[in-house]
């Protein structure tokens, strides 16, 4: 695997995983498509936080969380490995996969879970639980003035609910984040802000800009450098033609400046296309998460 700028070596043994029955799902729907759904980016009252149950997927169930911070119901999917039913005492690490803007809890669940299942069968990934929350268009951030609490939803409401309902490894060693576009940026940002809660964060085409520009990411790196260094594994993959490409440079520079290890890969000719990220680098992401859970990231 060729990585133009890399501090943390990824395993070189890997064949690309085939996307099995995955709906690639657009991360940034055109405004016209959002309008057809009655959704306006600037109006959170139009956002849909519970898409309802999607296609039946083995091992996956759709659940609803009543969010106290937003006073609304939020949908999410949880997928458990086959081993979960066979072992009544065993606890399992958890991957939280965050969708892109315009998506919902069903958007990428099928494709990502199929990829994880194959990685588990191949022995690359330990048996894990996957959680797919609905983050609407929140950027997984809190905006109390708009009653949008995407960060609180994940960190203070959903994670405790999952740990209470399922036999999880409820420590940082047993939690990882991954996502695409808005979800990729959200994964990296939440991990940088709460490094005591996660062992790894992987991003495809992460939108690395905060509400105030890119300073949010770099400030988190500087503030939490001692908590991140040597404890949190980071992987960022982005296409050279992707609209999010330029937003990575300040983040990479801040990680270098603070001597924090990371892995960064640029995909030549790739734009903002989730299907191509799966096709070209699903194996890299699975390797990264699998090694992180084994304490080798």
Beta strands, then each sheet from edge to edge (+ up, - down):
strand 1: 5-6
strand 2: 60-67
strand 3: 72-79
strand 4: 93-98
strand 5: 128-133
strand 6: 142-143
strand 7: 148-149
strand 8: 175-180
strand 9: 200-204
strand 10: 233-239
strand 11: 263-267
sheet 1: 1+ 11- 10- 9- 8- 4- 5- 3+ 2-
sheet 2: 6+ 7-
end
